[in-house]
Protein backbone atom coordinates (compact mmCIF):
# COMPACT_ATOMS: atom_id res chain seq x y z
CA UNK A 1 0.00 0.00 0.00
CA UNK A 2 1.51 3.39 -0.94
CA UNK A 3 2.09 6.09 1.63
CA UNK A 4 1.01 9.66 0.93
CA UNK A 5 2.90 12.70 2.15
CA UNK A 6 0.50 15.01 3.90
CA UNK A 7 2.62 17.87 5.39
CA UNK A 8 6.17 18.95 6.43
CA UNK A 9 7.55 19.26 10.03
CA UNK A 10 10.70 19.55 12.24
CA UNK A 11 13.75 17.28 11.98
CA UNK A 12 13.91 13.89 13.67
CA UNK A 13 15.79 13.35 16.95
CA UNK A 14 18.73 10.94 17.16
CA UNK A 15 20.89 9.53 19.98
CA UNK A 16 24.10 10.50 18.19
CA UNK A 17 24.86 14.12 17.41
CA UNK A 18 26.14 13.28 13.94
CA UNK A 19 23.00 11.50 13.05
CA UNK A 20 20.97 14.40 14.41
CA UNK A 21 22.93 16.91 12.35
CA UNK A 22 22.47 14.84 9.20
CA UNK A 23 18.81 14.35 9.90
CA UNK A 24 18.31 18.04 10.59
CA UNK A 25 19.09 18.72 6.95
CA UNK A 26 16.26 16.46 5.82
CA UNK A 27 12.59 17.53 5.96
CA UNK A 28 10.23 15.46 8.05
CA UNK A 29 6.89 14.68 6.45
CA UNK A 30 3.69 13.26 7.82
CA UNK A 31 2.28 10.39 5.78
CA UNK A 32 -0.91 8.38 5.78
CA UNK A 33 -1.85 5.07 4.27
CA UNK A 34 -4.56 5.08 1.65
CA UNK A 35 -7.63 2.93 2.21
CA UNK A 36 -9.32 0.75 -0.36
CA UNK A 37 -12.93 -0.02 0.62
CA UNK A 38 -15.69 -1.02 -1.81
CA UNK A 39 -17.63 2.19 -2.26
CA UNK A 40 -21.22 2.13 -1.02
CA UNK A 41 -22.75 5.50 -0.21
CA UNK A 42 -25.53 7.92 -1.14
CA UNK A 43 -25.12 11.37 -2.66
CA UNK A 44 -27.76 14.09 -3.03
CA UNK A 45 -28.89 14.68 -6.62
CA UNK A 46 -31.59 16.88 -8.08
CA UNK A 47 -34.50 15.31 -9.95
CA UNK A 48 -37.87 16.24 -11.41
CA UNK A 49 -41.23 14.52 -11.10
CA UNK A 50 -43.02 14.01 -14.40
CA UNK A 51 -46.37 12.40 -15.22
CA UNK A 52 -46.11 8.76 -16.21
CA UNK A 53 -48.44 9.47 -19.14
CA UNK A 54 -49.33 12.81 -20.70
CA UNK A 55 -51.29 13.56 -23.86
CA UNK A 56 -52.61 16.60 -25.68
CA UNK A 57 -56.13 15.87 -26.94
CA UNK A 58 -56.80 16.90 -30.55
CA UNK A 59 -59.90 16.05 -32.61
CA UNK A 60 -59.56 13.84 -35.67
CA UNK A 61 -61.81 16.08 -37.75
CA UNK A 62 -62.16 19.84 -38.14
CA UNK A 63 -65.46 20.83 -36.51
CA UNK A 64 -66.96 23.11 -33.89
CA UNK A 65 -67.03 22.34 -30.17
CA UNK A 66 -70.62 21.71 -29.08
CA UNK A 67 -69.96 20.70 -25.47
CA UNK A 68 -66.97 20.21 -23.20
CA UNK A 69 -67.48 18.52 -19.87
CA UNK A 70 -64.12 19.00 -18.15
CA UNK A 71 -61.96 21.87 -16.99
CA UNK A 72 -58.55 22.34 -15.44
CA UNK A 73 -58.25 20.03 -12.43
CA UNK A 74 -61.04 17.65 -13.50
CA UNK A 75 -60.35 13.96 -12.84
CA UNK A 76 -61.30 11.67 -15.72
CA UNK A 77 -61.58 7.93 -16.27
CA UNK A 78 -60.49 6.00 -19.35
CA UNK A 79 -63.33 6.00 -21.90
CA UNK A 80 -65.15 8.94 -20.29
CA UNK A 81 -66.72 11.37 -22.79
CA UNK A 82 -65.07 14.75 -22.34
CA UNK A 83 -65.91 16.66 -25.55
CA UNK A 84 -68.66 16.59 -28.19
CA UNK A 85 -68.29 18.25 -31.58
CA UNK A 86 -71.10 19.25 -33.91
CA UNK A 87 -71.26 18.69 -37.66
CA UNK A 88 -74.81 19.22 -39.09
CA UNK A 89 -73.59 18.41 -42.60
CA UNK A 90 -72.86 14.85 -41.55
CA UNK A 91 -76.56 14.11 -41.08
CA UNK A 92 -77.26 15.03 -44.72
CA UNK A 93 -74.22 13.04 -45.88
CA UNK A 94 -75.39 10.05 -43.90
CA UNK A 95 -78.91 10.22 -45.39
CA UNK A 96 -77.45 10.46 -48.90
CA UNK A 97 -75.10 7.54 -48.28
CA UNK A 98 -77.95 5.47 -46.87
CA UNK A 99 -80.11 6.18 -49.94
CA UNK A 100 -77.27 5.21 -52.29
CA UNK A 101 -76.73 1.99 -50.39
CA UNK A 102 -80.41 1.06 -50.57
CA UNK A 103 -80.49 1.85 -54.29
CA UNK A 104 -77.38 -0.25 -54.90
CA UNK A 105 -78.86 -3.13 -52.92
CA UNK A 106 -82.08 -2.92 -54.97
CA UNK A 107 -80.12 -3.02 -58.22
CA UNK A 108 -78.15 -5.98 -56.94
CA UNK A 109 -81.33 -7.83 -56.00
CA UNK A 110 -82.82 -7.15 -59.48
CA UNK A 111 -79.62 -8.31 -61.18
CA UNK A 112 -79.55 -11.51 -59.14
CA UNK A 113 -83.24 -12.19 -59.91
CA UNK A 114 -82.70 -11.67 -63.65
CA UNK A 115 -79.64 -13.94 -63.54
CA UNK A 116 -81.66 -16.68 -61.83
CA UNK A 117 -84.44 -16.42 -64.44
CA UNK A 118 -82.08 -16.42 -67.42
CA UNK A 119 -80.10 -19.36 -66.01
CA UNK A 120 -83.34 -21.31 -65.66
CA UNK A 121 -84.32 -20.49 -69.26
CA UNK A 122 -80.90 -21.51 -70.51
CA UNK A 123 -80.99 -24.83 -68.67
CA UNK A 124 -84.43 -25.68 -70.10
CA UNK A 125 -83.35 -24.83 -73.64
CA UNK A 126 -80.17 -26.79 -73.20
CA UNK A 127 -82.13 -29.85 -72.03
CA UNK A 128 -84.60 -29.53 -74.89
CA UNK A 129 -81.79 -29.14 -77.46
CA UNK A 130 -80.73 -32.70 -76.77
CA UNK A 131 -83.63 -33.74 -78.98
CA UNK A 132 -82.64 -32.82 -82.56
CA UNK A 133 -84.83 -30.22 -84.23
CA UNK A 134 -86.58 -29.12 -81.01
CA UNK A 135 -84.62 -25.89 -80.28
CA UNK A 136 -82.86 -23.64 -82.75
CA UNK A 137 -79.12 -23.37 -82.16
CA UNK A 138 -79.29 -19.56 -82.28
CA UNK A 139 -81.85 -19.46 -79.43
CA UNK A 140 -79.61 -21.59 -77.23
CA UNK A 141 -76.62 -19.36 -77.97
CA UNK A 142 -78.61 -16.20 -77.15
CA UNK A 143 -79.74 -17.70 -73.85
CA UNK A 144 -76.14 -18.52 -72.91
CA UNK A 145 -74.99 -14.97 -73.74
CA UNK A 146 -77.82 -13.53 -71.64
CA UNK A 147 -76.61 -15.55 -68.64
CA UNK A 148 -73.06 -14.31 -69.08
CA UNK A 149 -74.26 -10.71 -69.33
CA UNK A 150 -76.42 -11.13 -66.22
CA UNK A 151 -73.43 -12.43 -64.27
CA UNK A 152 -71.35 -9.39 -65.29
CA UNK A 153 -74.16 -7.05 -64.27
CA UNK A 154 -74.46 -8.89 -60.97
CA UNK A 155 -70.77 -8.43 -60.24
CA UNK A 156 -70.99 -4.72 -61.04
CA UNK A 157 -74.10 -4.31 -58.86
CA UNK A 158 -72.37 -6.17 -56.02
CA UNK A 159 -69.29 -3.90 -56.25
CA UNK A 160 -71.54 -0.83 -56.28
CA UNK A 161 -73.32 -2.04 -53.17
CA UNK A 162 -70.02 -2.68 -51.38
CA UNK A 163 -68.77 0.81 -52.27
CA UNK A 164 -71.99 2.35 -50.97
CA UNK A 165 -71.65 0.32 -47.76
CA UNK A 166 -68.08 1.53 -47.25
CA UNK A 167 -69.15 5.15 -47.86
CA UNK A 168 -71.84 4.81 -45.20
CA UNK A 169 -69.35 3.22 -42.77
CA UNK A 170 -66.92 6.08 -43.40
CA UNK A 171 -69.54 8.63 -42.42
CA UNK A 172 -70.42 6.55 -39.37
CA UNK A 173 -66.75 6.53 -38.36
CA UNK A 174 -66.54 10.29 -38.83
CA UNK A 175 -69.61 10.72 -36.63
CA UNK A 176 -67.85 8.67 -33.96
CA UNK A 177 -64.96 11.16 -34.10
CA UNK A 178 -67.36 13.85 -32.93
CA UNK A 179 -67.31 12.23 -29.49
CA UNK A 180 -63.90 12.55 -27.77
CA UNK A 181 -63.08 10.26 -24.83
CA UNK A 182 -60.31 10.22 -22.26
CA UNK A 183 -57.58 7.72 -23.26
CA UNK A 184 -56.61 6.86 -19.65
CA UNK A 185 -57.32 7.75 -16.03
CA UNK A 186 -55.84 11.11 -15.15
CA UNK A 187 -56.31 14.79 -14.45
CA UNK A 188 -56.99 17.61 -16.89
CA UNK A 189 -54.09 20.03 -16.43
CA UNK A 190 -54.91 22.42 -19.29
CA UNK A 191 -58.02 23.49 -21.19
CA UNK A 192 -57.59 25.83 -24.13
CA UNK A 193 -60.98 25.97 -25.92
CA UNK A 194 -64.63 26.61 -25.15
CA UNK A 195 -67.96 25.72 -26.83
CA UNK A 196 -68.25 27.26 -30.27
CA UNK A 197 -64.54 27.13 -31.03
CA UNK A 198 -63.39 25.65 -34.32
CA UNK A 199 -60.89 22.88 -33.66
CA UNK A 200 -58.97 20.51 -35.89
CA UNK A 201 -56.35 17.77 -35.99
CA UNK A 202 -52.78 18.42 -34.84
CA UNK A 203 -50.64 20.48 -37.21
CA UNK A 204 -53.70 21.82 -39.02
CA UNK A 205 -52.73 25.35 -40.15
CA UNK A 206 -54.31 27.90 -37.84
CA UNK A 207 -56.02 25.28 -35.64
CA UNK A 208 -53.22 23.35 -33.95
CA UNK A 209 -54.19 24.13 -30.34
CA UNK A 210 -55.09 21.06 -28.27
CA UNK A 211 -58.50 20.99 -26.61
CA UNK A 212 -57.22 19.71 -23.27
CA UNK A 213 -54.14 18.08 -21.77
CA UNK A 214 -54.49 15.00 -19.59
CA UNK A 215 -51.80 13.68 -17.24
CA UNK A 216 -51.62 10.71 -14.92
CA UNK A 217 -51.09 11.45 -11.23
CA UNK A 218 -51.47 8.03 -9.64
CA UNK A 219 -48.10 7.04 -11.10
CA UNK A 220 -45.20 9.37 -11.76
CA UNK A 221 -41.75 9.29 -13.33
CA UNK A 222 -38.89 10.74 -11.30
CA UNK A 223 -36.18 11.72 -13.80
CA UNK A 224 -32.71 12.02 -12.28
CA UNK A 225 -29.74 13.25 -14.36
CA UNK A 226 -26.96 11.15 -12.84
CA UNK A 227 -23.39 12.50 -13.30
CA UNK A 228 -21.19 10.09 -15.22
CA UNK A 229 -19.01 9.65 -12.11
CA UNK A 230 -21.94 7.88 -10.42
CA UNK A 231 -23.27 5.81 -13.32
CA UNK A 232 -21.29 2.63 -12.62
CA UNK A 233 -23.32 -0.32 -11.34
CA UNK A 234 -26.69 1.46 -11.05
CA UNK A 235 -28.85 -0.93 -8.98
CA UNK A 236 -31.94 -1.33 -11.19
CA UNK A 237 -35.01 -2.18 -9.13
CA UNK A 238 -33.54 -0.63 -5.98
CA UNK A 239 -35.63 1.63 -3.75
CA UNK A 240 -34.42 5.24 -3.63
CA UNK A 241 -35.46 7.89 -1.10
CA UNK A 242 -36.23 11.47 -2.12
CA UNK A 243 -37.74 14.63 -0.67
CA UNK A 244 -39.78 17.51 -2.09
CA UNK A 245 -39.97 21.16 -0.93
CA UNK A 246 -43.75 20.99 -0.39
CA UNK A 247 -43.39 18.47 2.44
CA UNK A 248 -40.33 19.42 4.52
CA UNK A 249 -38.90 16.58 6.55
CA UNK A 250 -41.04 13.94 4.84
CA UNK A 251 -39.39 11.21 2.78
CA UNK A 252 -40.82 9.49 -0.29
CA UNK A 253 -39.63 6.45 -2.19
CA UNK A 254 -39.23 5.47 -5.82
CA UNK A 255 -37.96 2.42 -7.70
CA UNK A 256 -35.17 2.61 -10.29
CA UNK A 257 -37.02 1.42 -13.40
CA UNK A 258 -35.40 2.74 -16.59
CA UNK A 259 -31.73 3.55 -17.34
CA UNK A 260 -30.94 5.35 -20.59
CA UNK A 261 -27.42 3.85 -20.86
CA UNK A 262 -26.27 6.97 -22.71
CA UNK A 263 -24.44 10.00 -21.28
CA UNK A 264 -25.54 13.41 -22.51
CA UNK A 265 -22.45 14.97 -24.08
CA UNK A 266 -23.56 18.49 -23.06
CA UNK A 267 -24.27 17.88 -19.38
CA UNK A 268 -22.17 14.71 -18.85
CA UNK A 269 -25.13 13.10 -17.10
CA UNK A 270 -27.20 9.99 -17.76
CA UNK A 271 -31.00 10.27 -17.38
CA UNK A 272 -32.42 7.60 -15.07
CA UNK A 273 -36.13 7.17 -14.37
CA UNK A 274 -37.72 6.03 -11.13
CA UNK A 275 -41.31 4.82 -10.83
CA UNK A 276 -43.19 6.60 -8.05
CA UNK A 277 -46.63 5.50 -6.90
CA UNK A 278 -48.85 8.45 -6.03
CA UNK A 279 -52.37 7.09 -5.36
CA UNK A 280 -53.39 10.04 -3.19
CA UNK A 281 -52.10 12.61 -5.68
CA UNK A 282 -50.00 14.44 -3.08
CA UNK A 283 -47.00 14.73 -5.39
CA UNK A 284 -47.36 17.01 -8.38
CA UNK A 285 -45.68 16.65 -11.78
CA UNK A 286 -43.05 19.31 -12.40
CA UNK A 287 -41.89 19.33 -8.78
CA UNK A 288 -38.14 19.40 -8.19
CA UNK A 289 -36.81 16.81 -5.76
CA UNK A 290 -33.64 15.96 -3.89
CA UNK A 291 -32.74 12.32 -4.37
CA UNK A 292 -30.43 10.31 -2.11
CA UNK A 293 -28.73 8.50 -4.98
CA UNK A 294 -26.95 5.19 -4.25
CA UNK A 295 -23.34 5.06 -5.49
CA UNK A 296 -21.70 1.66 -5.84
CA UNK A 297 -18.40 0.33 -7.18
CA UNK A 298 -17.97 -3.20 -8.48
CA UNK A 299 -14.48 -3.43 -6.92
CA UNK A 300 -12.53 -1.60 -4.18
CA UNK A 301 -11.08 1.80 -5.03
CA UNK A 302 -8.48 4.04 -3.37
CA UNK A 303 -9.44 6.79 -0.93
CA UNK A 304 -7.03 9.44 0.35
CA UNK A 305 -7.56 12.33 2.77
CA UNK A 306 -8.83 15.44 1.05
CA UNK A 307 -5.78 17.35 2.33
CA UNK A 308 -3.49 14.99 0.40
CA UNK A 309 -4.85 16.03 -3.01
CA UNK A 310 -3.04 19.06 -4.42
CA UNK A 311 -3.81 21.10 -7.52
CA UNK A 312 -1.80 23.60 -9.51
CA UNK A 313 -2.42 25.26 -12.86
CA UNK A 314 -1.53 22.16 -14.86
CA UNK A 315 -2.29 19.08 -12.80
CA UNK A 316 -4.02 17.44 -9.85
CA UNK A 317 -1.74 15.11 -7.90
CA UNK A 318 -0.80 13.40 -4.68
CA UNK A 319 2.73 12.89 -3.29
CA UNK A 320 3.52 9.19 -2.92
CA UNK A 321 6.31 7.94 -0.61
CA UNK A 322 7.96 4.74 -1.79
CA UNK A 323 11.30 3.37 -0.54
CA UNK A 324 11.90 6.60 1.40
CA UNK A 325 11.48 8.61 -1.79
CA UNK A 326 8.64 10.88 -2.81
CA UNK A 327 7.14 11.42 -6.24
CA UNK A 328 4.22 13.28 -7.68
CA UNK A 329 1.45 11.09 -9.08
CA UNK A 330 -1.32 12.60 -11.19
CA UNK A 331 -4.78 11.58 -10.02
CA UNK A 332 -8.35 12.09 -11.04
CA UNK A 333 -10.62 12.76 -8.03
CA UNK A 334 -14.03 11.11 -8.13
CA UNK A 335 -16.34 10.72 -5.14
CA UNK A 336 -15.86 12.70 -1.95
CA UNK A 337 -17.15 11.18 1.28
CA UNK A 338 -16.64 12.88 4.65
CA UNK A 339 -12.91 13.80 4.68
CA UNK A 340 -11.87 11.21 2.08
CA UNK A 341 -11.59 11.52 -1.69
CA UNK A 342 -11.76 8.62 -4.15
CA UNK A 343 -8.88 8.91 -6.62
CA UNK A 344 -7.84 7.19 -9.83
CA UNK A 345 -4.31 7.41 -11.19
CA UNK A 346 -2.36 6.33 -14.19
CA UNK A 347 -2.93 7.52 -17.77
CA UNK A 348 -5.95 9.86 -17.70
CA UNK A 349 -6.65 8.73 -14.15
CA UNK A 350 -7.71 5.37 -15.45
CA UNK A 351 -6.12 3.03 -12.86
CA UNK A 352 -7.08 2.46 -9.29
CA UNK A 353 -5.80 0.38 -6.41
CA UNK A 354 -2.20 0.06 -7.64
CA UNK A 355 0.52 -1.08 -5.22
CA UNK A 356 3.44 0.95 -3.85
CA UNK A 357 5.65 -0.52 -6.56
CA UNK A 358 4.00 1.99 -8.90
NORRA-V685734 format. One record per residue. N is the residue number from 1. RES is the residue in one small letter. OMEGA is omega in whole degrees, -180 to 180 (999 if undefined). BURIAL is 1 if it has 16 or more other ideal C-beta (glycine too) atoms within 10 Angstrom, else 0. D_LAST is the distance of its C-alpha to the last C-alpha in whole Angstrom. Layout:
{{N/RES/OMEGA/BURIAL/D_LAST} {N/RES/OMEGA/BURIAL/D_LAST}}
This chain:
{{1/x/-179/0/10} {2/x/174/1/8} {3/x/-180/1/11} {4/x/175/1/13} {5/x/-177/1/15} {6/x/-179/0/19} {7/x/-180/0/21} {8/x/-179/0/23} {9/x/-178/0/26} {10/x/-179/0/28} {11/x/180/0/28} {12/x/175/0/27} {13/x/179/0/31} {14/x/178/0/31} {15/x/-180/0/34} {16/x/-178/0/35} {17/x/-180/0/36} {18/x/178/0/34} {19/x/-180/0/31} {20/x/180/0/31} {21/x/179/0/32} {22/x/-178/0/29} {23/x/-178/0/27} {24/x/179/0/29} {25/x/-179/0/28} {26/x/178/0/24} {27/x/176/0/23} {28/x/-177/0/23} {29/x/174/0/20} {30/x/-178/0/20} {31/x/177/0/17} {32/x/177/0/17} {33/x/175/0/15} {34/x/176/1/14} {35/x/-176/0/16} {36/x/177/0/16} {37/x/172/0/20} {38/x/-171/0/21} {39/x/171/1/23} {40/x/-176/0/26} {41/x/174/1/28} {42/x/178/0/31} {43/x/179/1/31} {44/x/177/0/34} {45/x/177/1/35} {46/x/177/0/39} {47/x/180/1/41} {48/x/176/0/44} {49/x/178/1/47} {50/x/177/1/49} {51/x/179/1/52} {52/x/175/1/51} {53/x/177/0/54} {54/x/-178/0/56} {55/x/170/1/58} {56/x/-176/0/61} {57/x/174/1/64} {58/x/173/1/66} {59/x/177/1/70} {60/x/179/0/70} {61/x/178/0/73} {62/x/-179/0/75} {63/x/180/1/77} {64/x/177/0/78} {65/x/178/1/77} {66/x/-176/0/80} {67/x/174/0/78} {68/x/-170/1/75} {69/x/-180/0/74} {70/x/176/1/71} {71/x/-180/0/69} {72/x/-179/0/66} {73/x/180/0/65} {74/x/175/1/67} {75/x/-177/0/66} {76/x/176/1/66} {77/x/179/0/66} {78/x/180/0/65} {79/x/180/0/69} {80/x/178/0/70} {81/x/-178/0/73} {82/x/-178/1/72} {83/x/171/1/73} {84/x/176/0/77} {85/x/178/1/77} {86/x/-180/0/81} {87/x/-177/1/82} {88/x/-178/0/86} {89/x/-179/0/86} {90/x/178/1/84} {91/x/178/0/88} {92/x/179/0/90} {93/x/179/1/87} {94/x/179/1/87} {95/x/178/0/91} {96/x/180/0/91} {97/x/178/1/89} {98/x/179/0/90} {99/x/179/0/94} {100/x/179/1/92} {101/x/-180/1/91} {102/x/178/0/94} {103/x/180/0/96} {104/x/178/1/94} {105/x/177/1/94} {106/x/178/0/98} {107/x/178/1/98} {108/x/179/1/95} {109/x/179/0/98} {110/x/-180/0/101} {111/x/179/1/99} {112/x/178/1/98} {113/x/179/0/102} {114/x/178/1/103} {115/x/180/1/101} {116/x/-179/0/102} {117/x/-178/0/106} {118/x/176/1/106} {119/x/179/1/104} {120/x/179/0/107} {121/x/-179/0/109} {122/x/-179/1/107} {123/x/179/0/107} {124/x/179/0/111} {125/x/-179/1/112} {126/x/178/0/110} {127/x/-179/0/111} {128/x/-178/0/115} {129/x/178/1/114} {130/x/174/0/114} {131/x/-176/0/118} {132/x/176/0/119} {133/x/-178/0/121} {134/x/-177/0/120} {135/x/178/1/117} {136/x/-178/0/117} {137/x/-179/0/114} {138/x/178/0/113} {139/x/179/0/113} {140/x/179/0/111} {141/x/178/0/108} {142/x/179/0/109} {143/x/179/1/108} {144/x/179/0/105} {145/x/179/0/104} {146/x/179/1/104} {147/x/179/1/102} {148/x/178/0/99} {149/x/178/0/100} {150/x/178/1/100} {151/x/178/0/96} {152/x/178/0/95} {153/x/179/1/96} {154/x/178/1/95} {155/x/179/0/91} {156/x/179/0/92} {157/x/179/1/93} {158/x/178/1/90} {159/x/179/0/87} {160/x/179/1/89} {161/x/178/1/89} {162/x/178/0/85} {163/x/178/0/85} {164/x/178/1/87} {165/x/179/0/85} {166/x/178/0/82} {167/x/177/1/83} {168/x/178/1/84} {169/x/178/0/81} {170/x/178/0/79} {171/x/178/1/81} {172/x/178/0/81} {173/x/178/0/77} {174/x/177/1/77} {175/x/178/1/79} {176/x/178/0/76} {177/x/180/0/74} {178/x/178/1/76} {179/x/-178/0/75} {180/x/-177/1/71} {181/x/177/0/69} {182/x/-178/1/66} {183/x/-180/0/63} {184/x/176/0/62} {185/x/179/1/62} {186/x/-178/1/61} {187/x/176/1/62} {188/x/-179/1/63} {189/x/177/1/61} {190/x/171/0/63} {191/x/-171/1/67} {192/x/-178/0/68} {193/x/180/1/71} {194/x/179/0/75} {195/x/-178/0/78} {196/x/-179/0/79} {197/x/175/0/76} {198/x/-178/0/76} {199/x/-179/1/73} {200/x/-180/1/71} {201/x/178/0/68} {202/x/178/0/65} {203/x/172/0/64} {204/x/-177/0/68} {205/x/177/0/69} {206/x/-177/0/70} {207/x/-176/1/70} {208/x/179/0/66} {209/x/177/0/66} {210/x/178/1/65} {211/x/178/1/68} {212/x/171/1/65} {213/x/-179/1/62} {214/x/179/1/61} {215/x/174/1/58} {216/x/177/1/57} {217/x/-178/1/56} {218/x/178/0/56} {219/x/-176/0/52} {220/x/171/1/50} {221/x/173/1/47} {222/x/-177/1/44} {223/x/-178/1/42} {224/x/172/1/38} {225/x/-175/1/36} {226/x/177/1/33} {227/x/-175/0/30} {228/x/177/0/27} {229/x/-174/0/24} {230/x/-173/1/27} {231/x/-179/1/28} {232/x/174/0/26} {233/x/175/0/28} {234/x/-175/1/31} {235/x/-179/0/33} {236/x/-178/0/36} {237/x/-179/0/39} {238/x/176/0/38} {239/x/-178/0/40} {240/x/-179/1/39} {241/x/176/0/41} {242/x/178/1/42} {243/x/178/1/44} {244/x/-178/1/47} {245/x/-176/0/49} {246/x/-179/0/52} {247/x/-177/0/51} {248/x/177/0/49} {249/x/-179/0/48} {250/x/-178/0/49} {251/x/178/0/46} {252/x/-174/1/46} {253/x/175/0/44} {254/x/-179/1/43} {255/x/178/0/42} {256/x/-172/1/39} {257/x/-175/0/41} {258/x/-179/0/40} {259/x/-174/0/37} {260/x/-179/0/37} {261/x/177/0/34} {262/x/-180/0/34} {263/x/176/1/32} {264/x/-175/0/34} {265/x/-179/0/33} {266/x/-176/0/35} {267/x/-176/0/34} {268/x/177/0/31} {269/x/178/1/32} {270/x/178/1/33} {271/x/176/1/37} {272/x/-178/1/37} {273/x/175/1/41} {274/x/173/1/42} {275/x/-180/0/45} {276/x/175/1/47} {277/x/-175/0/51} {278/x/-173/1/53} {279/x/-179/0/57} {280/x/180/0/58} {281/x/-180/0/57} {282/x/-179/0/56} {283/x/-176/1/53} {284/x/175/1/54} {285/x/-178/1/52} {286/x/-180/0/50} {287/x/174/1/49} {288/x/-177/0/46} {289/x/169/1/44} {290/x/-173/0/40} {291/x/173/1/38} {292/x/-170/0/36} {293/x/178/1/34} {294/x/178/1/31} {295/x/-178/1/28} {296/x/171/0/26} {297/x/180/1/23} {298/x/-179/0/23} {299/x/180/0/19} {300/x/176/0/18} {301/x/-174/1/16} {302/x/175/1/14} {303/x/178/1/16} {304/x/175/1/16} {305/x/-179/1/19} {306/x/-180/0/21} {307/x/-179/0/21} {308/x/-179/1/18} {309/x/-179/1/18} {310/x/-179/0/19} {311/x/169/0/21} {312/x/-175/0/22} {313/x/-173/0/24} {314/x/-173/0/22} {315/x/171/0/19} {316/x/-169/0/17} {317/x/167/1/14} {318/x/177/1/13} {319/x/-177/1/12} {320/x/177/1/9} {321/x/179/1/10} {322/x/-178/0/9} {323/x/179/0/11} {324/x/176/0/14} {325/x/179/0/12} {326/x/174/0/12} {327/x/178/0/10} {328/x/178/0/11} {329/x/178/1/9} {330/x/-180/1/12} {331/x/174/1/13} {332/x/179/1/16} {333/x/179/1/18} {334/x/-175/1/20} {335/x/174/1/22} {336/x/179/0/24} {337/x/-175/1/25} {338/x/-180/0/27} {339/x/-177/0/25} {340/x/179/1/21} {341/x/174/1/20} {342/x/-178/1/18} {343/x/173/1/15} {344/x/178/1/13} {345/x/-173/1/10} {346/x/179/0/9} {347/x/179/0/13} {348/x/-180/0/15} {349/x/-172/0/14} {350/x/-178/0/14} {351/x/178/0/11} {352/x/171/1/11} {353/x/178/0/10} {354/x/-178/0/7} {355/x/-179/0/6} {356/x/177/0/5} {357/x/176/0/4} {358/x/999/0/0}}
